[in-house]
């Protein structure tokens, strides 16, 4: 519970910093929620699944700092989150490898629509990095959805799937806000859906009766 309280405190402080345009405060506290989730995750039983989720959170921490750092480090942040998604993908593959054609079609469809919107608005030199990232996050979403309805514990499967969807939603808003049409609520919606996604993915590593 202490880790989750720390995460909420960091999240609230970051949102306050956003509202006050306090760049330094945002930079200092932005990693706190994911860092707290990483600490909480180590209360989960050791497993390959937990190890890969931990690695994904570590890469996410790096991405958080790079995207918040003054100056345009977007490509480097994108690279860090690419590695995070590959770690989550590996976690999902550790306990489920069924082909799952319907989740595959759904993930590819979502990815194709989002990439189509972004490409049509011009990505310039970021075209290749964004396409590679889109393929990685689509694969991560596919494997998260593929765990539903299998012998994977239902709680874990649903939390991971919901977390993956929230993560995709957050990344979609980043793309729309950066390449299509900026909008005022974007920073708040992006970070809240991102944190919810990370929480769902992290919580999926805990057994059914864990509190």
C-alpha positions in Angstrom: 0.0 0.0 0.0 2.9 2.4 0.8 4.2 2.1 -2.8 0.8 2.9 -4.2 0.4 5.9 -1.9 3.8 7.2 -3.1 2.7 6.7 -6.7 -0.5 8.7 -6.1 1.5 11.5 -4.4 3.9 11.7 -7.3 1.1 11.7 -9.8 -0.8 14.5 -7.9 2.4 16.6 -7.7 3.1 16.1 -11.4 -0.4 17.2 -12.4 0.0 20.2 -10.2 3.2 21.0 -11.9 1.6 20.7 -15.3 -1.2 23.1 -14.3 1.4 25.6 -12.9 3.7 25.2 -15.8 6.5 24.2 -13.3 8.9 22.5 -15.7 11.5 21.6 -13.1 9.0 20.2 -10.7 7.5 18.1 -13.4 10.9 16.8 -14.4 11.7 15.9 -10.7 8.4 14.1 -9.9 7.4 12.5 -13.2 9.3 9.3 -12.6 7.9 8.8 -9.2 4.7 6.9 -10.1 6.5 4.3 -12.2 9.4 4.1 -9.7 6.8 3.3 -7.0 5.2 0.7 -9.3 8.6 -0.9 -9.7 9.1 -1.0 -6.0 5.6 -2.5 -5.5 6.2 -5.1 -8.2 9.0 -6.6 -6.2 6.4 -7.8 -3.7 5.0 -10.1 -6.4 6.2 -13.7 -6.5 9.4 -14.1 -8.5 8.8 -15.3 -12.1 10.0 -14.7 -15.7 6.8 -12.7 -16.1 7.7 -10.4 -13.2 11.3 -10.0 -14.4 10.2 -8.9 -17.9 7.6 -6.5 -16.5 10.3 -5.0 -14.2 12.6 -4.5 -17.2 9.7 -2.8 -19.0 9.2 -0.4 -16.1 12.9 0.4 -16.0 12.9 1.3 -19.7 9.7 3.3 -19.1 11.5 5.3 -16.3 14.2 6.2 -18.8 11.6 7.2 -21.4 9.8 9.4 -18.8 12.9 11.4 -18.1 13.9 11.7 -21.7 10.4 13.0 -22.7 10.3 15.5 -19.8 13.9 16.8 -20.2 14.2 20.3 -21.7 15.0 20.1 -25.4 13.6 17.7 -28.0 14.7 14.2 -27.0 11.5 12.7 -28.5 13.4 10.1 -30.6 15.4 8.9 -27.6 12.3 8.7 -25.5 10.6 6.8 -28.3 13.5 4.3 -28.3 13.3 3.8 -24.5 9.5 3.0 -24.7 10.1 0.8 -27.7 12.4 -1.3 -25.5 9.7 -1.2 -22.7 7.1 -2.6 -25.1 9.4 -5.4 -26.2 10.0 -6.3 -22.6 6.2 -6.4 -22.0 5.8 -8.5 -25.1 8.4 -11.0 -23.8 6.5 -11.1 -20.5 3.2 -12.0 -22.2 5.0 -14.6 -24.3 6.4 -16.2 -21.2 3.0 -17.7 -20.2 1.0 -17.7 -23.5 2.1 -18.5 -27.1 -1.2 -19.3 -28.8 -1.6 -17.6 -32.2 -4.8 -15.8 -31.3 -5.9 -14.6 -34.8 -8.7 -12.4 -33.5 -6.5 -10.4 -31.1 -3.9 -10.2 -33.9 -6.4 -8.7 -36.3 -7.7 -6.3 -33.7 -4.2 -5.1 -32.7 -3.1 -4.8 -36.4 -6.3 -2.9 -37.2 -5.8 -0.4 -34.4 -2.2 0.1 -35.3 -2.9 0.5 -39.0 -5.6 3.2 -38.3 -3.4 5.2 -36.0 -0.3 4.9 -38.2 -2.5 5.9 -41.2 -3.7 9.0 -39.4 -0.1 10.0 -38.4 1.5 9.3 -41.8 -1.2 11.2 -43.6 -0.3 14.3 -41.6 3.4 14.0 -42.4 6.0 12.5 -40.1 9.1 13.7 -42.0 12.3 12.2 -40.7 10.4 10.5 -37.9 8.5 8.2 -40.3 10.7 5.1 -39.9 11.0 5.4 -36.0 7.3 5.9 -35.6 6.4 3.0 -37.9 8.8 0.7 -36.0 7.4 1.9 -32.7 3.8 1.3 -34.0 4.6 -2.2 -35.0 6.2 -2.9 -31.5 3.2 -1.5 -29.6 0.8 -3.4 -31.8 2.6 -6.6 -31.1 2.6 -5.9 -27.4 -1.2 -5.3 -27.5 -1.7 -8.5 -29.5 0.1 -10.6 -27.0 -1.7 -9.0 -24.1 -5.1 -9.7 -25.7 -4.0 -13.2 -26.6 -3.8 -14.2 -22.9 -7.6 -13.6 -22.5 -9.6 -16.9 -22.4 -6.5 -19.1 -21.8 -5.3 -20.9 -18.7 -3.5 -17.7 -17.7 -5.2 -16.5 -14.4 -8.2 -14.4 -15.4 -7.2 -11.5 -13.2 -3.8 -11.3 -14.7 -5.1 -11.5 -18.3 -7.7 -8.8 -17.9 -5.4 -6.4 -16.0 -2.6 -6.8 -18.6 -5.1 -6.4 -21.5 -6.6 -3.3 -19.9 -3.2 -1.9 -19.2 -2.0 -2.5 -22.8 -5.1 -0.8 -24.2 -4.6 2.2 -21.9 -0.9 2.4 -23.0 -1.9 2.3 -26.6 -4.5 5.0 -26.0 -1.9 7.2 -24.3 0.6 6.8 -27.1 -2.1 7.5 -29.7 -2.8 10.8 -27.9 0.9 11.7 -28.0 0.9 11.1 -31.8 -2.2 13.1 -32.4 -1.1 16.0 -30.2 2.4 16.1 -31.7 1.7 15.4 -35.4 -2.0 16.1 -36.1 -3.6 18.7 -33.9 -2.4 19.9 -30.4 -5.1 20.2 -27.8 -5.1 21.7 -24.3 -6.2 18.6 -22.4 -3.6 16.4 -24.1 -0.8 16.4 -21.4 -3.4 15.4 -18.7 -5.1 12.7 -20.7 -1.8 11.3 -22.0 -0.1 11.0 -18.5 -3.2 9.7 -16.7 -3.9 7.0 -19.3 -0.2 6.1 -19.3 -0.1 5.7 -15.5 -3.3 3.6 -15.6 -1.8 1.4 -18.2 1.4 0.9 -16.3 -0.6 0.1 -13.1 -2.6 -2.5 -15.0 0.4 -4.1 -16.4 2.2 -4.1 -13.1 -0.8 -5.4 -11.2 -1.1 -8.3 -13.6 2.1 -9.8 -12.1 0.4 -10.4 -8.7 -1.5 -13.6 -7.9 -5.3 -13.7 -7.5 -5.3 -13.2 -3.7 -2.5 -10.6 -3.5 -3.5 -7.3 -1.9 
